[in-house]
Amino acid sequence: MERIGRIFKFMKEHGLECIAIKDVYTIRYLTGFTGDSSILYADDRIAVLVTDGRYTDQARAELKYCRVLEYKAENNSSIWEAVGKLAAKHQKIGFDGDVFSFEDAKALREALPGTAEMVSVSLSTLRLVKDERELEYLWQAHKIADAAFERLLKELKAGMTEKELAARLEYYMRSLGSEGVSFDTIVASGHRSALPHGAPTDKVVEVGDFVTFDFGALYQGYHSDTTRTVVMGMANFWHRELYTVVQEAQYRGMKAAKPGITGKELDAEIRGYIESRGYGKYFNHGLGHGVGLEIHELPNINSRGDIPLQEGMVFSIEPGVYIQGRGGVRIEDTVVLTKEGVHSLTALKKTLTEIV
């Protein structure tokens, strides 16, 4: 039954008689359904996607191991009433509380028998370890993003605006097969490269600027995430010093990532190196995050990352140094963890690129 079997195992492990899942990413992972506004219901016998007429035909075409139940949207609680009928004989129902709103939980409660117990559970760990099909999709997404960025670099010159560069990069990703962008593309130049999430503006790129590009493509719903920083013109001593610190930090992060280490430990090790070079206060975000059907998912590679890393996990390693009023550098690869260490999903070079 492929991945849908994981939800039956999860219910057994957590003592649940049935479960109602709202999260669109978890539903897609378990069933292959690419729509939204639906609920996946499962008990010890069946799995049912509860959806409305907009998605019925699509769901029946996409699903192999799951029934499709079309409900009539007569009121705001109609979908929960349909779920309640499916769960009517059960007394312990789980729901993914991370994504349920208060009104959702209230409507489900009202649709269930008065004696039923609702149990909030987290399903975020189901997608932690990627299978071969997921890794192929992730690799394809990064391949598209790599090719688009290499095309952009051939055109990059002083006088272009950040918005123009972002638009071209997104166009190239789409023209190469991306379903969309993983997130709002970041292009930040000069003093603005000190903004970790600098949205592109009308600022003109000038000689002497660092230019940071953070971008991603989508393939079969899976995200890529890459950051590269280049310098316009010939690099000076300051450019090289700052870039070398971040490049070495990123290299150390790639080497230190092994099965068994936690995200917290990996973050601390690389943060310690940046502090030893005198730039600790300028590294103001976590070292990385999980990447998959969501652009930010588990495992956390930061001070909250308590999960020991395992083979098959996919996450970013993205140290940065940001000096307000002057500029900054970030280098990011998304990697897959193997028993030997990490393998980068991007093939873009990480040596300092001078645009002359």
Backbone torsions as a table, in degrees:
resi	resn	phi	psi	omega
1	MET	NA	13.9	179.0
2	GLU	52.5	-136.6	-170.5
3	ARG	-72.8	-25.5	-177.5
4	ILE	-58.8	-27.0	178.1
5	GLY	-61.7	-21.7	-179.3
6	ARG	-67.0	-30.5	-178.9
7	ILE	-74.2	-32.0	176.0
8	PHE	-67.0	-40.5	176.8
9	LYS	-64.2	-40.7	179.9
10	PHE	-62.0	-44.6	-179.7
11	MET	-62.0	-41.9	180.0
12	LYS	-63.2	-43.4	-179.1
13	GLU	-65.1	-29.1	-176.4
14	HIS	-104.8	9.8	175.7
15	GLY	65.3	33.1	-179.0
16	LEU	-98.6	142.4	175.6
17	GLU	-85.7	-30.2	177.4
18	CYS	-159.2	172.3	-176.8
19	ILE	-149.6	147.7	174.8
20	ALA	-121.7	121.5	-174.3
21	ILE	-115.5	128.4	-178.5
22	LYS	-106.1	-29.0	-173.1
23	ASP	-59.7	122.8	-174.9
24	VAL	-66.1	-31.5	-178.5
25	TYR	-72.8	-40.5	177.7
26	THR	-66.2	-40.3	178.3
27	ILE	-63.3	-43.5	179.0
28	ARG	-63.0	-42.9	-179.3
29	TYR	-61.3	-43.8	-175.1
30	LEU	-77.3	-31.9	-169.9
31	THR	-120.7	-25.3	-173.4
32	GLY	92.4	-1.5	179.8
33	PHE	-71.9	127.4	-174.7
34	THR	-103.4	4.1	178.6
35	GLY	-87.5	-166.9	178.2
36	ASP	-139.1	-164.6	176.6
37	SER	53.4	37.9	-177.8
38	SER	-135.3	166.2	177.2
39	ILE	-126.4	133.4	172.9
40	LEU	-96.9	119.4	177.7
41	TYR	-108.0	139.8	176.0
42	ALA	-146.0	144.5	168.8
43	ASP	-133.6	-161.6	-174.6
44	ASP	-76.0	-3.2	-177.9
45	ARG	-116.7	-37.9	-168.7
46	ILE	-139.7	160.6	167.3
47	ALA	-124.9	131.5	-174.7
48	VAL	-133.2	128.4	171.8
49	LEU	-92.8	118.5	179.1
50	VAL	-96.2	116.2	-175.5
51	THR	-144.2	176.0	179.8
52	ASP	-107.7	-177.9	-172.5
53	GLY	-62.1	-20.7	178.5
54	ARG	-66.2	-28.3	-171.6
55	TYR	-118.5	0.7	-173.5
56	THR	-59.2	-51.8	-178.2
57	ASP	-64.6	-42.1	178.5
58	GLN	-60.2	-45.4	-178.7
59	ALA	-63.1	-43.5	-179.2
60	ARG	-65.1	-29.0	177.8
61	ALA	-77.9	-30.8	-174.3
62	GLU	-91.6	-26.2	-172.7
63	LEU	-94.5	138.3	178.1
64	LYS	-110.7	-39.6	-171.5
65	TYR	-117.0	30.9	-174.5
66	CYS	-147.9	134.5	175.0
67	ARG	-74.0	156.9	176.2
68	VAL	-118.0	127.1	178.6
69	LEU	-120.0	117.1	177.8
70	GLU	-89.5	126.8	176.4
71	TYR	-106.5	157.2	178.2
72	LYS	-95.0	120.9	-176.6
73	ALA	-78.4	76.8	-177.6
74	GLU	-89.8	-24.4	177.4
75	ASN	-154.2	176.9	-175.8
76	ASN	-66.2	-18.3	-177.6
77	SER	-103.7	6.7	-172.8
78	SER	-58.4	-42.6	-177.8
79	ILE	-65.3	-36.2	-179.7
80	TRP	-73.7	-32.3	175.6
81	GLU	-64.3	-38.3	177.8
82	ALA	-65.8	-41.0	177.2
83	VAL	-65.4	-40.6	-179.8
84	GLY	-60.0	-37.5	177.8
85	LYS	-66.0	-38.5	178.3
86	LEU	-66.0	-34.5	-175.7
87	ALA	-95.1	7.6	-169.6
88	ALA	-56.9	-30.4	-176.1
89	LYS	-92.1	1.0	-175.7
90	HIS	-105.9	153.8	-176.1
91	GLN	-112.4	-12.7	-178.4
92	LYS	-134.8	102.4	-175.9
93	ILE	-113.3	129.7	176.7
94	GLY	-91.9	155.0	174.4
95	PHE	-148.8	147.1	-178.0
96	ASP	-79.2	88.1	-174.0
97	GLY	-61.4	-18.1	179.2
98	ASP	-63.3	-26.3	-175.0
99	VAL	-118.0	-9.4	177.2
100	PHE	-72.8	135.2	170.3
101	SER	-82.4	169.1	176.7
102	PHE	-59.6	-42.3	-178.7
103	GLU	-67.1	-36.3	176.3
104	ASP	-60.4	-49.6	-177.9
105	ALA	-62.8	-38.6	179.0
106	LYS	-65.2	-43.4	-179.0
107	ALA	-66.4	-38.9	177.6
108	LEU	-66.6	-42.3	178.9
109	ARG	-57.4	-43.1	-178.1
110	GLU	-69.7	-24.0	-179.0
111	ALA	-85.4	-12.2	-177.1
112	LEU	-95.7	160.2	173.8
113	PRO	-58.1	146.0	-175.9
114	GLY	-59.1	-25.6	-178.4
115	THR	-88.4	-6.3	-176.8
116	ALA	-71.8	146.4	177.8
117	GLU	-105.0	129.8	175.4
118	MET	-98.9	131.6	-176.9
119	VAL	-122.9	118.1	177.4
120	SER	-77.3	128.2	179.6
121	VAL	-131.0	159.0	175.5
122	SER	-107.8	128.0	-180.0
123	LEU	-104.5	10.4	-172.7
124	SER	-65.2	-22.3	-178.5
125	THR	-82.1	-11.8	-178.2
126	LEU	-60.2	-33.4	-174.0
127	ARG	-101.4	14.3	-175.6
128	LEU	-61.9	-48.0	-177.1
129	VAL	-99.6	123.9	-176.1
130	LYS	-85.5	142.4	175.9
131	ASP	-91.7	179.0	-174.4
132	GLU	-61.5	-38.4	-179.4
133	ARG	-66.2	-41.7	178.2
134	GLU	-63.3	-42.7	179.7
135	LEU	-63.1	-36.0	176.9
136	GLU	-64.6	-43.7	178.9
137	TYR	-63.7	-42.1	179.2
138	LEU	-64.0	-41.9	178.3
139	TRP	-63.1	-41.8	178.9
140	GLN	-63.4	-40.7	178.5
141	ALA	-60.9	-42.0	179.8
142	HIS	-71.5	-33.9	177.6
143	LYS	-61.6	-42.5	177.8
144	ILE	-62.6	-47.8	-178.3
145	ALA	-63.7	-40.4	178.0
146	ASP	-58.0	-50.0	-176.5
147	ALA	-63.4	-38.3	179.4
148	ALA	-65.5	-42.6	-178.9
149	PHE	-67.5	-40.6	178.7
150	GLU	-62.7	-36.0	176.2
151	ARG	-66.1	-41.9	-179.6
152	LEU	-63.9	-40.9	-178.1
153	LEU	-58.7	-31.3	-179.8
154	LYS	-68.6	-20.3	-177.5
155	GLU	-105.3	-13.0	-173.5
156	LEU	-64.7	129.5	177.9
157	LYS	-154.8	158.5	176.8
158	ALA	-60.5	143.7	-179.7
159	GLY	103.5	-16.9	175.8
160	MET	-79.6	153.8	178.4
161	THR	-95.2	160.1	176.9
162	GLU	-59.4	-41.5	-179.8
163	LYS	-63.2	-40.9	179.4
164	GLU	-63.1	-41.9	-179.9
165	LEU	-65.8	-42.1	178.4
166	ALA	-63.0	-42.8	-178.6
167	ALA	-64.3	-41.5	179.4
168	ARG	-65.8	-43.2	-179.3
169	LEU	-62.3	-43.5	179.2
170	GLU	-66.0	-38.8	177.9
171	TYR	-62.4	-44.4	-178.8
172	TYR	-64.4	-39.5	177.8
173	MET	-62.2	-44.0	179.5
174	ARG	-65.9	-40.4	-178.3
175	SER	-67.2	-22.3	179.5
176	LEU	-92.8	2.2	173.8
177	GLY	118.2	2.9	178.5
178	SER	-70.1	140.4	177.2
179	GLU	-75.7	-14.5	-177.9
180	GLY	169.3	-160.0	176.0
181	VAL	-108.7	147.8	-179.0
182	SER	-66.0	-29.8	-177.1
183	PHE	-167.6	172.8	177.5
184	ASP	-63.0	120.1	-176.2
185	THR	-59.9	136.1	177.8
186	ILE	-102.2	125.4	169.0
187	VAL	-134.4	116.4	-176.9
188	ALA	-136.0	126.5	-173.9
189	SER	-124.0	158.0	177.7
190	GLY	58.7	-134.4	-179.5
191	HIS	-62.9	-24.1	-179.0
192	ARG	-74.5	-14.2	176.8
193	SER	-68.9	-7.2	173.9
194	ALA	-82.2	0.0	176.4
195	LEU	-96.6	111.1	-177.8
196	PRO	-55.1	-34.6	180.0
197	HIS	-119.8	48.6	-176.5
198	GLY	-71.9	107.2	176.6
199	ALA	-67.5	142.7	-178.2
200	PRO	-62.7	143.4	-178.9
201	THR	-127.7	-170.9	177.1
202	ASP	-82.9	4.8	179.2
203	LYS	-58.5	136.4	177.6
204	VAL	-85.5	135.4	177.2
205	VAL	-75.5	130.1	-174.9
206	GLU	-121.4	158.3	174.5
207	VAL	-60.6	134.6	-176.9
208	GLY	97.8	-8.2	-179.9
209	ASP	-82.8	139.4	155.3
210	PHE	-74.4	142.8	173.9
211	VAL	-128.8	118.2	-179.7
212	THR	-101.9	129.9	176.9
213	PHE	-118.1	121.6	174.7
214	ASP	-122.7	118.3	-167.3
215	PHE	-152.4	163.0	179.0
216	GLY	-161.0	148.8	176.5
217	ALA	-107.9	165.5	177.7
218	LEU	-120.0	132.3	176.1
219	TYR	-139.2	119.8	-177.5
220	GLN	52.1	36.1	178.2
221	GLY	85.5	-6.1	-177.7
222	TYR	-98.8	141.7	-172.0
223	HIS	-96.5	150.0	162.8
224	SER	-109.9	160.1	-179.6
225	ASP	-152.2	114.7	-176.3
226	THR	-140.6	142.0	171.1
227	THR	-128.8	134.0	171.7
228	ARG	-133.8	144.3	177.0
229	THR	-120.7	128.3	178.4
230	VAL	-118.8	168.5	176.4
231	VAL	-120.8	136.9	177.8
232	MET	-83.3	123.3	-177.2
233	GLY	83.7	-164.5	-179.7
234	MET	-78.6	134.9	179.6
235	ALA	-72.8	140.7	174.2
236	ASN	-97.4	-175.2	-176.8
237	PHE	-60.1	-43.4	-177.8
238	TRP	-64.3	-43.6	177.0
239	HIS	-55.6	-47.6	-175.9
240	ARG	-67.7	-39.8	179.7
241	GLU	-62.9	-50.0	-177.1
242	LEU	-64.4	-43.7	-178.6
243	TYR	-63.9	-40.5	-178.6
244	THR	-63.9	-38.6	178.0
245	VAL	-61.3	-47.3	-178.3
246	VAL	-69.7	-39.6	179.1
247	GLN	-62.2	-42.7	178.8
248	GLU	-67.3	-39.1	178.4
249	ALA	-62.5	-42.4	179.8
250	GLN	-66.3	-40.0	177.1
251	TYR	-62.0	-43.8	179.2
252	ARG	-64.6	-37.5	176.7
253	GLY	-62.8	-40.6	178.2
254	MET	-64.6	-39.0	-178.2
255	LYS	-74.6	-33.3	-175.1
256	ALA	-81.4	-18.5	-177.2
257	ALA	-73.5	109.7	-179.2
258	LYS	-136.2	155.6	174.3
259	PRO	-56.7	133.7	178.4
260	GLY	105.3	-30.3	177.4
261	ILE	-72.5	147.2	176.7
262	THR	-91.2	160.5	176.0
263	GLY	-59.9	-35.8	178.8
264	LYS	-63.7	-43.3	-179.5
265	GLU	-67.0	-40.1	179.3
266	LEU	-65.7	-43.7	177.8
267	ASP	-59.8	-46.1	-177.3
268	ALA	-63.5	-39.0	-178.9
269	GLU	-63.4	-45.3	-177.7
270	ILE	-75.3	-34.8	176.4
271	ARG	-62.8	-38.7	178.2
272	GLY	-62.1	-39.5	178.5
273	TYR	-64.3	-45.9	-179.4
274	ILE	-62.3	-38.2	176.5
275	GLU	-63.3	-38.3	-179.7
276	SER	-65.1	-21.4	178.1
277	ARG	-93.6	2.6	175.7
278	GLY	89.0	11.3	-176.4
279	TYR	-117.2	16.6	-174.7
280	GLY	-55.2	-41.6	-176.8
281	LYS	-72.3	-10.1	-179.1
282	TYR	-98.8	2.3	174.7
283	PHE	-105.8	97.7	-165.8
284	ASN	-115.7	29.8	173.5
285	HIS	-149.1	172.9	-180.0
286	GLY	-69.0	162.3	-177.5
287	LEU	-71.6	-27.1	-178.8
288	GLY	-179.0	-172.7	-176.2
289	HIS	-160.0	158.1	175.1
290	GLY	-66.5	151.7	-179.8
291	VAL	-135.5	136.7	178.8
292	GLY	-175.1	-123.0	174.3
293	LEU	-66.4	-23.0	171.3
294	GLU	-114.1	150.3	-179.8
295	ILE	-73.9	-27.5	173.5
296	HIS	-126.2	111.8	177.4
297	GLU	-146.6	-178.2	177.7
298	LEU	-70.1	149.7	7.0
299	PRO	-86.8	151.6	171.8
300	ASN	-78.4	131.9	174.7
301	ILE	-112.0	69.7	-177.3
302	ASN	-159.9	-168.2	-175.7
303	SER	-65.1	-13.1	178.4
304	ARG	-99.7	3.5	-173.3
305	GLY	-84.8	85.2	-177.2
306	ASP	-90.3	-7.2	-176.0
307	ILE	-80.8	124.6	174.0
308	PRO	-62.7	133.3	-177.8
309	LEU	-72.3	141.7	-177.6
310	GLN	-124.9	158.2	173.8
311	GLU	-56.9	136.9	179.2
312	GLY	94.3	-8.9	175.1
313	MET	-76.7	146.7	-179.6
314	VAL	-122.7	128.9	-177.0
315	PHE	-155.9	164.7	178.7
316	SER	-94.2	153.7	169.6
317	ILE	-127.2	109.1	-167.9
318	GLU	-142.3	67.7	175.7
319	PRO	-68.2	153.8	177.8
320	GLY	-151.5	155.4	174.7
321	VAL	-129.8	127.4	-172.1
322	TYR	-131.5	114.1	-178.6
323	ILE	-108.8	107.7	-175.3
324	GLN	-57.6	137.0	178.7
325	GLY	85.1	-9.2	-177.4
326	ARG	-125.4	-54.1	179.6
327	GLY	155.1	176.9	-178.2
328	GLY	-155.8	170.8	-178.6
329	VAL	-136.9	136.3	168.4
330	ARG	-136.8	139.7	174.6
331	ILE	-127.4	126.5	-175.5
332	GLU	-136.3	129.4	167.4
333	ASP	-118.9	145.0	166.0
334	THR	-95.2	131.9	-171.8
335	VAL	-127.4	156.6	170.7
336	VAL	-111.5	135.2	-177.6
337	LEU	-87.7	129.9	175.5
338	THR	-118.7	176.8	179.9
339	LYS	-66.2	-23.3	178.7
340	GLU	-87.7	-16.7	-175.1
341	GLY	142.5	-150.4	-176.7
342	VAL	-103.4	152.5	173.9
343	HIS	-124.1	123.7	-178.4
344	SER	-73.4	139.4	177.2
345	LEU	-86.8	-8.7	176.3
346	THR	-109.6	146.5	-179.5
347	ALA	-106.4	6.7	-178.6
348	LEU	-67.1	140.2	179.9
349	LYS	-69.1	156.8	-178.5
350	LYS	-119.0	3.4	172.7
351	THR	-70.0	154.1	-176.4
352	LEU	-63.0	123.1	180.0
353	THR	-98.9	124.4	176.2
354	GLU	-103.2	125.7	179.8
355	ILE	-95.6	101.6	-175.7
356	VAL	-120.2	NA	NA
